[in-house]
Amino acid sequence: MNLKKVDFYLDWPGSKNIIHLRRFITENLMKKGEVIRWSIEDIKDSVESLNIKKIRIKAVLVNPVNSKI
């Protein structure tokens, strides 16, 4: 078993309702490995676009896919 801690920003489009935020985050994390736990650390407005927010995610993954998050 290989565990990896990740800390990254995820773009949250304004078209995604807050009701669907959990699913949006977990779907993005599952692309990178099996999710043990995750948390939202911060939410900021994007500098590039008014319709996007930056969500800082911290997570622990099992058997992560060899890709950069």
N, C-alpha and C positions, 0 to 999 in steps of 0.2 A: 504494500500500500504506500502510495506516494502522496503526501500532503503538501499543499502550497498555499501560502497566504497571498492574496492579491489586494491591491489598493489602486483604484483607477476611477476616472470620470466617465460617466455614460451620458450621452446626449438624450434628453427627454423631449421629444417633439410636442409642441402644443396641441397637436391633434390627438394625442393619447390622453384619455381621461384619467383622473387620479384613481378612479375605481379599478382601472386596469393596470395600475402602476406595478403592483406586486408581480403579476404575470409577465409584464414587459421586462422587469429586472431578472426574474428567474429564467426566462427564455434566453436572454443574452448570456447569463452565467452558465447555463447548461451546455452552451456551445463550446465552452472552455474546459469543462470537466464536471464531475459529479459534485453537487453542492452540499456541503456539510452545514454551513451557516453563512449568513450575510447580514449586513446592516447598512443603512443609509447614514453617512457621516455628515453630509452637508449638501445643500441645494443652493445653487447660484444662478443668476441670470447669465445667459450667454452673451459674450461681447459681439459675436458674429451675427446673431439673429435675435430678433425680438420674440420669435415663436419657439425658441429652444431654451431649456434650462439644463444646466450641468449638475448631475447628481454624482456625488462622491460615494463610491461603494467600497466597502471592505468585506472580504469574503475568505472562506477557507474551502478549498476544493480538494477532492480526492482524485488521484490519477488524472492530473490536468493534461489537456491536449498541448502539444508543443507548439504554442503560438504566443505571440506577444499580446498582452491585454493592455 
